Amino acid sequence: MTILGVDTSTAIASVALIEDGTLVGEETHVGSGTGYPGTALPGRRTNHAESLVPLIQSLLSRLEVTWEGISALAVSIGPGSFTGLRIGLSTVKGLAYGWEVPVVGVPTLWAMAFRVTGWKGLVCPLLDARKKEVYTALFRMQENGILVRLAEDEVCPPEVILQKGKRWAGEPCLFIGDGMAVYGEAIRSLWGEGAVLSSGESYPSTAYAVARLAAVRLKERAWDSAGQLAPVYLRPSEAEIKKGPGHA
């Protein structure tokens, strides 16, 4: 089974192709105005709406894979960037209809934790949600490579998830995600010496983890309806906040 995974939940978009669970290839692209160095595509930095389809085309061309060789699609559904999630989902839905293949939506934070390699123990993904908050959850990576959820996805100040993890205080915990750039020092001071901080650059892409997690559901024939697949935001958008209650 050949699965194309897509992630656009953060400033770094990624696409990955796996075959029978093994990574065949992956590519990433840094969106405009992010402050992150580097890009997988030539020329100026572009947003995900402009770059995602070319990124997929670049990966498939490099690997000499045609769309007929794709068995299924997988996409991260959030939480994360509202605009990024909409772009990823709309693109993958269009491809699923056009290629007539099943699609699986995968929670972003679950995929972020699952991409970690060479680590056994607590894993806490942290995405900067602005407004002094993070998108976060807590997991444990077991010896057998199974990822166990310890806390549900939520948007909150970083100290909230650290407070919830107090029962494991002193135990090493790998914190991963772009939240490190903003809250890394605070996390280290609150968690203590057991805090290991990572931006995630040393691990396979989130798209790879999305494809791997989707493979489990596809084996069980538990894919999603493309028409009903929706992003998970965890909080209302700015437009919804400004609109306020009682407005049609």
Sine and cosine of phi, psi and omega as CSV:
sin_phi,cos_phi,sin_psi,cos_psi,sin_omega,cos_omega
0.00,0.00,0.79,-0.61,-0.01,-1.00
-0.94,-0.33,0.87,-0.49,-0.11,-0.99
-0.87,-0.49,0.75,-0.66,0.09,-1.00
-0.99,-0.15,0.88,-0.48,0.02,-1.00
-0.98,-0.20,0.59,-0.81,-0.04,-1.00
-0.71,-0.70,0.70,-0.71,0.09,-1.00
-0.68,-0.73,0.83,-0.56,0.06,-1.00
-0.75,-0.66,0.47,0.88,-0.11,-0.99
-0.98,0.18,-0.25,0.97,0.00,-1.00
-0.78,-0.63,-0.14,-0.99,0.01,-1.00
-0.91,0.42,-0.37,0.93,0.00,-1.00
-0.97,-0.24,0.93,-0.35,0.07,-1.00
-0.99,0.11,0.59,-0.81,0.03,-1.00
-0.63,-0.77,0.52,-0.85,0.11,-0.99
-0.74,-0.68,0.58,-0.82,-0.04,-1.00
-0.53,-0.85,0.52,-0.85,0.03,-1.00
-0.87,-0.50,0.80,-0.61,0.09,-1.00
-0.86,-0.51,0.49,-0.87,0.06,-1.00
-0.77,-0.64,0.89,-0.46,-0.06,-1.00
0.78,0.62,0.67,0.74,0.08,-1.00
1.00,0.07,-0.13,0.99,-0.04,-1.00
-0.98,-0.21,0.71,-0.71,0.01,-1.00
-0.92,0.39,0.82,-0.57,0.05,-1.00
-1.00,-0.08,-0.64,0.76,0.02,-1.00
-0.07,-1.00,0.35,-0.94,0.03,-1.00
-0.48,-0.88,0.42,-0.91,0.07,-1.00
-0.60,-0.80,0.48,-0.88,0.02,-1.00
-0.77,-0.64,0.36,-0.93,0.05,-1.00
-0.59,-0.81,0.73,-0.69,0.00,-1.00
-1.00,-0.07,0.83,-0.56,-0.03,-1.00
-0.93,0.36,0.29,-0.96,-0.04,-1.00
-0.94,0.35,0.54,-0.84,0.09,-1.00
0.94,0.33,0.40,0.91,-0.07,-1.00
-0.99,-0.11,-0.40,0.92,-0.07,-1.00
0.99,0.11,-0.02,1.00,0.04,-1.00
-1.00,0.08,0.60,-0.80,0.03,-1.00
-0.99,0.16,0.47,-0.88,0.20,-0.98
0.99,0.11,0.35,-0.94,0.06,-1.00
-0.36,-0.93,0.52,-0.86,-0.01,-1.00
-1.00,0.06,-0.23,0.97,-0.02,-1.00
-0.95,-0.33,0.58,-0.81,-0.01,-1.00
-0.94,0.34,0.35,-0.94,0.09,-1.00
1.00,0.03,-0.29,-0.96,-0.07,-1.00
-0.93,0.36,0.36,-0.93,0.08,-1.00
-0.94,0.34,0.63,-0.78,-0.01,-1.00
-0.80,-0.60,0.26,-0.97,0.08,-1.00
-0.99,0.13,0.13,-0.99,-0.08,-1.00
-0.90,0.44,-0.51,0.86,0.00,-1.00
-0.89,0.46,-0.58,0.82,-0.01,-1.00
-1.00,0.09,-0.46,0.89,-0.18,-0.98
-0.98,-0.19,-0.36,0.93,-0.18,-0.98
-0.91,0.42,-0.77,0.64,-0.01,-1.00
-0.89,0.46,-0.72,0.69,0.08,-1.00
-0.86,0.51,-0.55,0.83,0.01,-1.00
-0.91,0.41,-0.68,0.73,0.05,-1.00
-0.89,0.45,-0.70,0.71,0.01,-1.00
-0.88,0.47,-0.64,0.76,0.01,-1.00
-0.89,0.46,-0.69,0.73,-0.01,-1.00
-0.90,0.43,-0.76,0.65,-0.04,-1.00
-0.90,0.43,-0.62,0.78,0.02,-1.00
-0.90,0.43,-0.70,0.72,-0.01,-1.00
-0.89,0.45,-0.60,0.80,-0.02,-1.00
-1.00,0.03,-0.05,1.00,-0.02,-1.00
0.84,0.54,0.73,0.69,0.03,-1.00
-0.90,-0.45,0.74,-0.67,0.07,-1.00
-0.99,-0.12,0.23,-0.97,-0.02,-1.00
-0.89,0.46,-0.43,0.90,0.04,-1.00
-0.91,0.43,-0.35,0.94,-0.01,-1.00
-1.00,0.03,-0.01,1.00,0.00,-1.00
-1.00,0.02,0.83,-0.56,-0.01,-1.00
-1.00,0.09,-0.55,0.84,-0.06,-1.00
-0.31,-0.95,0.26,-0.97,0.04,-1.00
-0.87,-0.50,0.52,-0.86,0.05,-1.00
-0.68,-0.73,0.60,-0.80,-0.07,-1.00
-0.58,-0.82,0.60,-0.80,0.08,-1.00
-0.97,0.25,0.66,-0.75,-0.11,-0.99
-0.92,-0.39,0.06,1.00,0.05,-1.00
0.93,-0.37,0.13,-0.99,0.14,0.99
-0.97,0.26,0.14,-0.99,0.00,-1.00
0.38,-0.93,-0.37,-0.93,0.02,-1.00
-0.86,0.51,0.81,-0.58,-0.01,-1.00
-0.85,0.52,-0.76,0.65,-0.03,-1.00
-0.91,0.42,-0.70,0.71,-0.01,-1.00
-0.86,0.51,-0.69,0.72,0.00,-1.00
-0.90,0.45,-0.66,0.75,0.01,-1.00
-0.89,0.45,-0.65,0.76,0.00,-1.00
-0.90,0.43,-0.73,0.68,-0.01,-1.00
-0.88,0.47,-0.72,0.70,-0.03,-1.00
-0.92,0.39,-0.70,0.71,-0.02,-1.00
-0.91,0.42,-0.62,0.79,0.02,-1.00
-0.91,0.41,-0.75,0.67,-0.04,-1.00
-0.92,0.40,-0.63,0.78,0.05,-1.00
-0.87,0.49,-0.70,0.71,0.02,-1.00
-0.87,0.49,-0.67,0.75,0.02,-1.00
-0.92,0.38,-0.63,0.78,-0.01,-1.00
-0.89,0.46,-0.66,0.75,0.04,-1.00
-0.93,0.37,-0.69,0.73,-0.05,-1.00
-0.93,0.35,-0.63,0.77,-0.04,-1.00
-1.00,0.01,-0.21,0.98,-0.01,-1.00
0.85,0.53,0.80,0.60,0.04,-1.00
-0.80,-0.60,0.41,-0.91,0.03,-1.00
-0.94,0.34,0.37,-0.93,0.01,-1.00
-0.73,-0.68,0.57,-0.82,0.01,-1.00
-0.79,-0.61,0.76,-0.65,0.10,-0.99
-1.00,-0.06,0.72,-0.70,-0.07,-1.00
-0.82,-0.57,0.77,-0.64,0.05,-1.00
-0.84,0.54,0.73,-0.68,-0.08,-1.00
-0.87,0.49,-0.72,0.69,-0.08,-1.00
-0.92,0.39,-0.56,0.83,0.08,-1.00
-0.88,0.47,-0.70,0.71,0.01,-1.00
-0.91,0.40,-0.64,0.77,0.01,-1.00
-0.87,0.49,-0.67,0.74,0.01,-1.00
-0.94,0.33,-0.59,0.81,-0.06,-1.00
-0.94,0.33,-0.39,0.92,-0.02,-1.00
-0.96,0.29,-0.22,0.97,-0.02,-1.00
-0.92,0.39,0.73,-0.68,0.05,-1.00
-0.84,-0.54,0.42,-0.91,0.06,-1.00
0.92,0.39,0.44,0.90,-0.02,-1.00
-0.64,-0.76,0.73,-0.69,0.09,-1.00
-0.82,-0.58,0.84,-0.55,-0.03,-1.00
0.66,-0.75,-0.39,-0.92,-0.07,-1.00
-0.94,0.34,0.66,-0.75,0.07,-1.00
-0.73,-0.68,0.80,-0.60,-0.01,-1.00
-0.81,-0.59,0.98,-0.20,0.08,-1.00
-0.96,0.29,0.63,-0.78,0.01,-1.00
-0.68,-0.73,0.89,-0.45,0.09,-1.00
-0.93,-0.36,0.72,-0.69,0.02,-1.00
-0.92,0.40,0.89,-0.46,0.00,-1.00
-0.98,-0.19,0.13,0.99,-0.07,-1.00
0.91,0.41,0.00,-1.00,0.03,-1.00
0.81,0.59,0.52,0.85,0.02,-1.00
0.89,0.46,0.50,0.87,0.02,-1.00
-0.78,-0.62,0.26,-0.96,0.05,-1.00
-0.75,-0.67,0.44,-0.90,0.25,-0.97
-1.00,0.01,0.80,-0.59,-0.13,-0.99
-0.44,-0.90,0.24,-0.97,0.09,-1.00
-0.33,-0.94,0.02,-1.00,0.02,-1.00
-0.67,-0.74,0.71,-0.70,-0.04,-1.00
-0.72,-0.70,0.23,-0.97,0.17,-0.99
-0.79,-0.62,0.83,-0.56,0.09,-1.00
-1.00,0.03,0.89,-0.46,-0.06,-1.00
-1.00,0.05,0.19,-0.98,-0.03,-1.00
-0.86,0.52,-0.54,0.84,-0.03,-1.00
-1.00,0.09,0.12,0.99,0.03,-1.00
0.99,0.11,0.05,1.00,0.04,-1.00
-0.99,0.13,0.72,-0.70,-0.02,-1.00
-0.99,-0.14,0.85,-0.52,-0.04,-1.00
-0.95,-0.31,0.78,-0.63,0.01,-1.00
-0.99,0.17,0.74,-0.68,0.03,-1.00
-0.94,-0.35,-0.42,0.91,0.02,-1.00
-0.57,-0.82,0.61,-0.79,-0.05,-1.00
-0.95,0.30,0.33,-0.94,0.08,-1.00
-0.88,0.47,0.67,-0.74,0.08,-1.00
-0.38,-0.93,0.29,-0.96,0.12,-0.99
-0.92,-0.39,0.81,-0.58,-0.14,-0.99
-0.24,-0.97,0.25,-0.97,0.16,-0.99
-0.88,0.48,0.55,-0.83,-0.07,-1.00
-0.84,0.54,-0.51,0.86,-0.03,-1.00
-0.92,0.38,-0.35,0.94,0.00,-1.00
-0.92,0.38,-0.75,0.66,0.01,-1.00
-0.92,0.38,-0.52,0.85,0.05,-1.00
-0.93,0.37,-0.59,0.81,0.05,-1.00
-0.91,0.41,-0.65,0.76,0.03,-1.00
-0.91,0.42,-0.50,0.86,0.00,-1.00
-1.00,0.07,0.15,0.99,-0.08,-1.00
-0.87,0.49,-0.50,0.87,-0.01,-1.00
-0.90,0.43,-0.36,0.93,0.04,-1.00
-0.96,-0.28,0.23,0.97,-0.05,-1.00
-0.82,0.57,0.65,-0.76,-0.03,-1.00
1.00,-0.07,-0.38,0.92,0.07,-1.00
-0.99,0.15,0.67,-0.74,0.02,-1.00
-0.84,0.54,0.66,-0.75,0.02,-1.00
-0.67,-0.74,0.76,-0.65,0.05,-1.00
-1.00,-0.03,0.90,-0.44,0.06,-1.00
-0.99,-0.15,0.81,-0.59,-0.11,-0.99
-0.73,-0.69,0.65,-0.76,0.08,-1.00
0.72,-0.69,0.09,-1.00,-0.05,-1.00
-0.96,0.29,-0.14,0.99,0.09,-1.00
-0.91,0.41,-0.30,0.95,0.00,-1.00
-0.89,0.45,-0.57,0.82,-0.05,-1.00
-0.89,0.45,-0.51,0.86,-0.06,-1.00
-0.99,-0.14,-0.66,0.75,-0.17,-0.99
-0.90,-0.43,0.15,0.99,-0.08,-1.00
-0.82,0.57,-0.76,0.65,-0.04,-1.00
-0.92,0.40,-0.62,0.78,0.03,-1.00
-0.90,0.43,-0.65,0.76,0.02,-1.00
-0.89,0.45,-0.70,0.72,-0.01,-1.00
-0.88,0.47,-0.65,0.76,-0.03,-1.00
-0.95,0.31,-0.57,0.82,-0.02,-1.00
-0.98,0.18,-0.61,0.79,-0.04,-1.00
-1.00,0.09,-0.57,0.82,0.00,-1.00
0.97,-0.22,-0.27,-0.96,-0.10,-1.00
-0.90,0.43,-0.35,0.93,-0.02,-1.00
-0.97,0.23,-0.11,0.99,-0.02,-1.00
-0.98,0.22,0.83,-0.56,0.08,-1.00
-0.91,-0.42,0.87,-0.50,-0.10,-0.99
-0.97,-0.22,0.69,-0.72,0.01,-1.00
-0.57,-0.82,0.71,-0.70,0.12,-0.99
-0.97,0.23,-0.30,0.95,0.02,-1.00
0.98,-0.21,-0.04,1.00,-0.08,-1.00
-0.90,0.44,-0.42,0.91,-0.06,-1.00
-1.00,0.08,-0.04,1.00,-0.04,-1.00
-0.94,-0.35,0.30,-0.95,0.11,-0.99
-0.84,0.54,0.31,-0.95,-0.07,-1.00
-0.91,0.41,0.34,-0.94,0.09,-1.00
-0.89,0.45,-0.57,0.82,0.03,-1.00
-0.87,0.50,-0.60,0.80,0.05,-1.00
-0.88,0.47,-0.72,0.69,0.00,-1.00
-0.91,0.41,-0.60,0.80,0.05,-1.00
-0.86,0.51,-0.71,0.70,0.01,-1.00
-0.91,0.41,-0.66,0.75,0.00,-1.00
-0.89,0.45,-0.70,0.71,0.00,-1.00
-0.93,0.38,-0.58,0.82,0.04,-1.00
-0.91,0.42,-0.55,0.84,-0.03,-1.00
-0.86,0.50,-0.58,0.82,0.01,-1.00
-0.90,0.44,-0.70,0.71,0.00,-1.00
-0.94,0.34,-0.59,0.81,0.00,-1.00
-0.91,0.42,-0.58,0.82,0.06,-1.00
-0.89,0.45,-0.49,0.87,0.02,-1.00
-1.00,-0.04,0.10,1.00,-0.03,-1.00
0.84,0.55,0.63,0.77,-0.05,-1.00
-0.92,-0.39,0.81,0.59,0.01,-1.00
-1.00,0.09,0.08,-1.00,-0.08,-1.00
-0.98,-0.18,0.32,-0.95,0.16,-0.99
-0.99,0.16,0.86,-0.52,-0.03,-1.00
-0.84,0.54,-0.62,0.78,-0.03,-1.00
-0.92,0.40,-0.49,0.87,-0.07,-1.00
-0.99,-0.15,-0.12,0.99,-0.02,-1.00
-0.92,0.38,0.80,-0.60,-0.08,-1.00
-0.70,-0.72,0.47,-0.89,0.02,-1.00
-0.95,0.32,0.45,-0.89,0.06,-1.00
-0.95,-0.30,0.93,-0.37,-0.09,-1.00
-0.99,-0.12,-0.54,0.84,-0.04,-1.00
0.97,0.25,-0.35,0.93,0.09,-1.00
-0.50,-0.86,0.37,-0.93,-0.04,-1.00
-0.92,0.39,0.44,-0.90,0.04,-1.00
-0.96,0.28,0.22,-0.98,0.04,-1.00
-0.86,0.51,-0.63,0.78,0.00,-1.00
-0.89,0.46,-0.65,0.76,0.00,-1.00
-0.93,0.37,-0.60,0.80,0.01,-1.00
-0.91,0.41,-0.70,0.71,0.00,-1.00
-0.92,0.40,-0.56,0.83,-0.01,-1.00
-0.92,0.40,-0.65,0.76,0.07,-1.00
0.97,0.25,0.15,-0.99,-0.01,-1.00
-0.96,0.29,0.46,-0.89,0.10,-1.00
0.99,0.12,0.14,0.99,0.03,-1.00
-0.95,-0.32,0.72,-0.69,0.01,-1.00
-0.97,0.24,0.00,0.00,0.00,0.00
